[in-house]
Amino acid sequence: MAGGAMVSTNSGGGKEYPARMTLYVFLTCVVASSGGLIFGYDVGISGGVTSMDSFLLTFFPSVYKKEKQDRSTSIYCKFDSQLLTAFTSSLYVAALLTSFIASLVTDLFGRKWSMFRGGIAFILGAGINATADNLFMLILGRLLLGVGVGYAIQSVPIYLSEITPPRLRGMLNIMFQLMVTLGILIANIINYFTNKIEGPWGWRVSLAFACVPASIIAVGSLVLPETPNSLIEHGLNEEAKATLRRIRGVDDISLEFRDLVAANRRCKEIRDPWSIIMERKYRPQLAMAILIPFFQQLTGINIVMFYAPLIYKAVGFSGQASLMSTVIIGTINAVATLISIITVDRVGRRGLLLHGGVQMLISQLIVGTLIALKFGATGEATDISKPYASCVLFFISVYIAAFAWSWGPLGWLIPSEILSLEIRSVGQCIAVSVNMFFTFVIAQIFLTALCHMKYWLFFFFAGWVVVMTVFVALFLPETKNIPIEEMGLLWKEHWFWSRFIKDEENTEMGNLGRPYSYTRVQVATRVVLCRNRV
Ligand code: BGC
């Protein structure tokens, strides 16, 4: 993510830092996680408003006409409009471009100022969106929201990982995802109620509510402490010590402080990280930074997140019922993410991803088949019974639950934890960009793809789920309980990735920048020891 951003060092090398979750850290994380709320609110809000008649009538009259008047239109093509999808997808292009600028701001001015800017851009975007009376204002507002998301998604995970004790980092990283799902759920609930408002006000209220999480993060970031890592980067060592004492809740922070200073020195010595990550020995980490977010989006999750209300309307739900179904799905998404938080360090990443993959595959195949049976290739169906529509909803829920305890949180966690220190920030930047890019692509092409591929589109995404599940089985090493600094060892013992690392590169840098040398046997033993750590 950030150019030279550091993540605080770990207990590698047998050292232990104070790992208490102080109230201070907890509150800090709650405010910082509003960055997740912002992101989630945007994901969840667009599907609902684009299904509201008054919204379509104001900005997309041709889509409204197609939906209302042309009874013969196939369900697959009812909502096919490049402009309608541009409303949803424009945010992600802006987020993608902003995350690069945000990475500079995070380094130059600190993490909290990046979060602050995100909050302000978001408030502006929400204001313009809520008062929009033409398409230009609508898209402009959406682009500003994208700028807000770009800042938040870039700075918040770094902030969280630098402020929390190493042992709690995995759980707190997923807390960011929990906030994303809560943001989606809140948006779904707000859409449900605002849809009942007569006249053109419903969608305006929905879009205006985005100011709430944005204000939390803007105001919150003013009162949050800057991270010790960032303070050290700016030469403010005494302030860094004081902050460290406050957030760890202990007086003796000398060990952690020394390691942070050493890590900072190492970061400064690092050559251009973009050329480093291209080196052969980093091939496994580069591959993961690209493929994990790519696969996450190719699960097809955002089809449901962005367009579920339209899909439900198309399969026969009324406007209100389709928004209620979206609330149900949003609830399942949040609860299943909670399950992931509880189980991720016990079941492990591979277990969750393999299980999630199989469950997603089965449910996608069933949803595709149900739609194929009812609507065939023409997309025309006259008698869709309520039980049939509910059955579609049920299997979509099964799919969502599987995503939410596997690829949802782990699609963010794994790239953030497998990268070694020297390529961590650049690797994160790649992961975020790939995620945003494919979110954009899927948001932009889904409605057109549905019109052309019809029910086959569901099987298309099911095919990708097969590919990613096989990939996890064969190529993803288990990262559960491996300290961040020792992650590099995993590739050395892996049947495939070990070929990219020469024997003389069989070293791993310790916290203080001293290279530890391991033989192959030591590597294997050490990985096993780390994994079995409680
Ligand atoms: C994904 C988003 C998705 C959300 C759904 C996140 O992990 O990155 O694209 O909308 O999960 O909960």
Residues whose N, C-alpha, C, O or C-beta is under 5 A from the ligand:
A	BS01	BGC	V43 T181 M305 W407 G408 P409
